[in-house]
Amino acid sequence: MKQPAAPRVAVVAHRRKSLGGGLPELRRLLADRGIENPIWYEVPKSRKAPKKARKAVEKGAELVLVWGGDGMVQRCMDALAGRDVQTAIIPAGTANLLATNLGIPEDLEKAVEIAFHGRPRAIDLGKVNGQHFAVMAGAGFDGELIGDADRGLKDRAGKLAYVLTGLRHVRDESVPTKIKVDGRKWYSGDATCVLFGNVSMITGGIEAFDDAEPDNGRLEVGVATAHGPLDWARTIGRMAVGRTEKSPFVQVTRASKVTVRLAEKTTYELDGGEQGATRKLKVRVVPAAITVRVPVPDPAEV
């Protein structure tokens, strides 16, 4: 029986990130699959990745392997959303939250196997102020935490960076906040954090949104009013052992469109990357925006 032709493959890689035997090993694994000359781009920073991802599609790529962390994945997905191409994640970053939520392991050979023999899954993306995100977006405590972790500490301390920076911000002041979900008023009051989730697990491995699914056509929305170390310890403890909405310092809902107005400029982030400060967030879900290769379910677990 004639074997189906291999897809035209592209690699968009953050050259400072490493997994397994590194990019040379990735080249070898591709060659073992008969892919000797993939479209290949390496970038020194994730902000240079979107241009390369779009160029890969223009050159005929049907499958784009994204090598890097959540910031790299976010920028590539922002560029590839809505295009007729499949993506595969090679989780070479610090947190690798999207890969973890989708069941893609931090193992180079297994990730490549999923890229070629996994099943295609169309997932939603969120969109905040014109940019797509795959995992989460947030403003306030979350945005400040990510911003500090991004300033070099994450490279030195890894996942511990989120804990260290979190301790710095638990005393941050709340901001008067108004939130509309799907055109109706939902929240008005002081808030220390506003969070949007496309999946359940977010920064630091916290299960913030218990029932989130990246293909249900909706985004999870949360607002926190916790102040100080004790409140935040109770809030995060509730996330770890119970359901988030049972915390007295958290309100959650689900929506397709959200508008947030903040009384003062507040730092916000997308998938672990700081985006600056703003007083308004326009958020919406983009259903089935991109197709990702994910593990084939184990029949014994279905």
Helices and strands as residue ranges (DSSP letters): E 9-14, H 22-32, E 39-43, G 46-48, H 49-58, E 63-68, H 70-80, E 86-91, H 97-102, H 108-117, E 119-128, E 131-133, E 136-140, H 141-148, I 149-153, H 154-157, H 160-169, E 175-181, E 184-191, E 193-197, E 201-202, G 203-205, E 206-207, E 219-224, H 228-241, G 244-246, E 250-255, E 257-270, E 273-294, G 299-301
